[in-house]
Structure formats: structure tokens, C-alpha cells
Amino acid sequence: MSVIGNHGLTAKTTGLGLLALLLALSGCTPSPPQPSGSSTAPATATESATASATTTATASATTATTSPTGSTTPSASATPPPDADETAAPKDGDRVISSTITHDWASPSAAAPFTTTHRNPVPLAPPPAEPLPTLSTIGAGQHPSDTPPYDQLSFRFNGAFPSYDISFVPELLADGSGLPVPMPGTGAIVKVVFRGAQAHTADGKASTITSSPAPSIGYRALTSYAPAGDFEGVLSYGIGVGRPGTTVPPTKVRVYEVEKIEQGRRLYVVAIQLDASSWK
């Protein structure tokens, strides 16, 4: 892009030539870099790329999620809340690594359950570590000021996220025996079945659960919960709902996963929320 002098040009022609040169030079200047766009998954909040990269080998397992058929009501907040029902006082260094809605507000049924699959290696780690994701604590909490308001039961696992199926059931049956598990004072029951998980030590002699609320929780939407099985990698619980399952509209459920550091440990939380709008 050189300029060739021409002594015969008039001053007007020279001005036009300089203008053309400036325009040409500006066309060769690189455009400033554009800011990176936001994630295409608004239901996921990640602390940082570095924090996400520092996961264990078990946390790198691929995840496939299947939702029930039919439309669902979008979440009121673009970013799901962090795990707000901690069982211990926070310490320095505690932080949320990621928080992801896996199933938005809907009523899962036996015909169309909430299903999330995590493909984890087996065993997760060599002994003496447990071979599967192990249930560490259970937490419960009310969130009346959220939109919609909800009650929540959180299951916190060590090692990795387990797979799970969630649906309303007419009664809670114990795995193996098939006998009914009493859940008095409930209008309906949500059953959650964790697959590839356990709540006992490798030798089967002790529970891995170190903290949990009383079975009769007593909230309006979330009345109670009860274990229904812990055998051969299948861990089941029933969650009591205050409204009958035949009520119209039915109680909606939302599920989200939180990966976090708490008390110096990496935890994988599956939080099950029950819409409490009917009691507001």
C-alpha cells in the first residue's frame, strides 16, 4: 500500500489521495477482540474454569439426562441456587464449584420419571476408599422467599454424583422385600432411587451417613422422608409430600446438582425441591 508521488496533481487531488490512503490503512487494522459469550446452558453456574478443571477422575464422568415428556415451567432464576441447607457451619475455603438444574419444575410419574445417568468408573478409587459414591449427609430446609417458594431435601455424596430416578409413587415399597414402608401424615410420596451408590461402608458393618434430620421433618410441602433400601449399589428413599397426588394442579418437583468444597471435602449434592406455592 505505497503512495506514488505525482507532481502534476493539484492540491485537491492530493487531499483525496491522502484520504484514500487513510481509509486503506484503517481497513488493515485488526478488529479488537470480542468479549466471549455467555454459556449456552443458563441453568449452570460455574465458579471458574480452573475450579472445574481440578475435579477428580470420578467427576469427569459423562452425564446424560432424560426429562419427562411434556412441557415444564422454566425456572424463575437463570442460575440455580447453591446448596443452602448445609449441615455444618461454613469454614474458610468452602465454596461452590458448580450448580446445575437437571430437571426443572414438573411432576414426574412412573411413566415419565426424572432420570439422570452418570457414568462413573467402578471402583471410583482403590481401597480403602469406597467403590461407589457414598451418601455422607442429608439436609432439609425451607425457602419461603424464593420464586416459587419450596422445601428441599439434599443428599450429599462423597466420590461422585450417582445416577438417579425420581417419580411420584402410590406407596413406598422396600427394595428386596416389597413390603410397604410406613410414611404417616403424607398426602403423596416421591421416591428417589440412586443407582451406583451406597450408604454403608465396604464391609457393610456401618453407615456412611454422619448427619441427617429427623424422619418427621414437618414442613408443609416436605413432611417426612424414609429409607427404602441400600443393597447392591441401589439406594432408595421416599419423600413425603403434604398434598395428595390427585390434587390439581399436582405438586411440582425440581432437581439440581451442586459440586462443592465443604469442610475441606469435595461433595456432590443432589437437591430435591418441592413447590410450596400452595401453602404460601
C-alpha angles and dihedrals in degrees: 000000000000124000117233114211119232115189092195095063119108123234090258092054091048091054091052091050093053090049091052090049092053091049091050093049092049089053090058095053112104115244115248113261114269119236113258115259125245123264116283089226105071091181091070126080115188122188095215142324089252093053091049091050093053094072125130121253089262092056091058093068115125118251129214119187128194121191128199117269120263132051123305132204110255117244113266091229124054090217120049116234121259121251099292100174100072117171094213136041112271119256134201109284095031109132144153113248098185139350120196133177107225097177124020125212111312140117109257116209135188088261093048110023128173104259127185123174126199116186105214127175116251117254098028092206137354119272139312083042116085113263095228137036104286126211108243107173141355121215134187131196146162123233106187097159096056124096105271099017113233147177117228140205115193126199114198119200135191120222104019145334113290123219116255147186122207128189144141112263131189091234138356112253123192115245112250100010097048090215119146116262110218115241105170121193096026126127094197139358131230113200121205118193116193112202122203091020141104142190099207137073121264092261091050093234101111142030120249092210109108100174135021139150124253112280092244099064095171102208118140099243096025107044103163147327136219137188116246104180148343110189137127095351096314117113119182137188136176120218118204118225122200096221125067115254091238093060115118118255094029122227111271126224131207127190130197136172126223126192109197148155111240126171088349093305130109109237133188112210128197107193119194115198128195118204107243096186092116090063097044 
